[in-house]
Amino acid sequence: MNIIKITLLCLWVYSGFAQLTSSNLPIVIINTQGKTIVDEPKTLVQFQIIYNGEGKTNKVTDAPNHYDSFAGVEFRGSSSQMFPKKPYGLELRNADGSENPKELLGMPKESDWILFASYNEKSLMHNVFTLQMAGKLGIYAPKTRYVELIFNDQYQGVYVFMEKIKRDKGRLDISNLKVEDVADDQLTGGYIIKIDKSTGTNLGSFTSKYANRDNNYTSYFYESPKTINNIQKQYIKSYVTKFEDAVYGPDFRDPVKGYMPLIDVGSFVKMFVVNEISRNIDGYRISSFLYKDRDSKGGKLAAGPPWDYDISYGNADYCQGNRSDLFAYKFNQICPTDYWLVPRFWDRMLDDPAFIGEMRNVYFEERKTGGKLSTENLIADIDKIALEIKDAQVRNFQKWPILGTYIWPNPQPIASTWEGEVLELKTWLTARLKWLDENMPKEFVITSNAEPEQNWRVFPNPFLDKIQIELTSKEKAIGEATLFDQTGKLLLSEKLEIVEGKNYLNIDIPQNLNIQGVALMKIKLPSGEVIFKKLLKVSN
């Protein structure tokens, strides 16, 4: 049996002019043994991976040393299925069809994986780059590895082998909701729901009662658990409805009565930043996920994980998707007749100065020189990815000679080389970051509680992990800011180096500082005046 396998692997694999003998990337081999792959259910096939380790060459003549067993394979995706280079979903299995979870290519042990084709996105890196960026911001994002695929002895090009969004300790680490969990804390988590097209969804959905336009309502699809029962469906529906009632209600900006106590503010802020940097034309409205853990583990509605960025970074010729200006969350104004619209709660939150304040804290802190979102670091990340696939991309485009050719929805002009595609990505991203720096929403001061004619402000309120003080001083001086909890216990004390004129002072809240609910800030100004500000801490 092994002799037959090795003999087959010794064959050179041709397809068109593409030839694969060795690669710096892992080599994935699928043999359907005469069976047909369909879009559900998965077909049991032979599945192998050749991977000799980091930095080592992998040859088609090598034994399949990394994985050599079976997998259930199906077509996946919605519009991506129309392309000749097919995307696949797969589940590692034993010969009898049972699950066979494994650690693969340096990623945590699991059975469910994705082979992402990246056909109409010709730099081959939008998804990998974006998910890496999101991960650096502290969001769980599916991990990825580039591979080259051989399917039934035919070379198929460069693919992204990646984690499927799934509840697991090594993935989205939320509570395991079981069928019998129908009461108390066990009922409250963990859930994954998504805003998406109905393709590939068979667990049902519920519809928002708030319209995005006339007769257009967001649908929330149940994603996890896969054995969700009616009691659990009703619970997560009620929680999302409670959030929507709060965010669309008259008191939505109120730190207690509004929406903020119901959500993980940091996750929504970071997903906003990722979607806006990429100007994802599908952002917020398609392939968008939300999740909720048990109340005992925080239990707030969170945004993420990020997913599907192939038609981002200007790679869309509709709804002005090629432009490096304009906000992605304003899609409904740009394309109001589209069937899938952005849920209005995003626009509503961006009308809340507290949310804007948290968003600006995250974005501009990481945009500083050396920050995770600095232009130089993001361009360096692109260059690193490009170096990894530099050799393999040649074979990919020999197999699929589409460079310089229109593939939906590529905007004009279309680069004639892969290097041109990479340059376009870097050029577009640089322009995008410059535009965002100048156009991020700025109305982030809480004006409703601001005292008239005062020369100081403290914001945002509610706060997450940073408090900002804006004040005007007639002289250079040292001030002091102290933070107390509701019992009067001192939590934090910082000196304020105040300059003459306008001051913008940041106070970072340590992660290990346990602040619950309301806190009181005392600020001593250069004039000798002492001011107090009541603030509300929201969970990260």
Order of alpha helices (4+ residues) and beta strands (2+ residues): alpha-beta-beta-beta-beta-beta-beta-beta-beta-beta-beta-beta-alpha-beta-beta-alpha-beta-beta-beta-alpha-alpha-beta-beta-alpha-alpha-alpha-alpha-alpha-beta-beta-beta-beta-beta-beta-beta
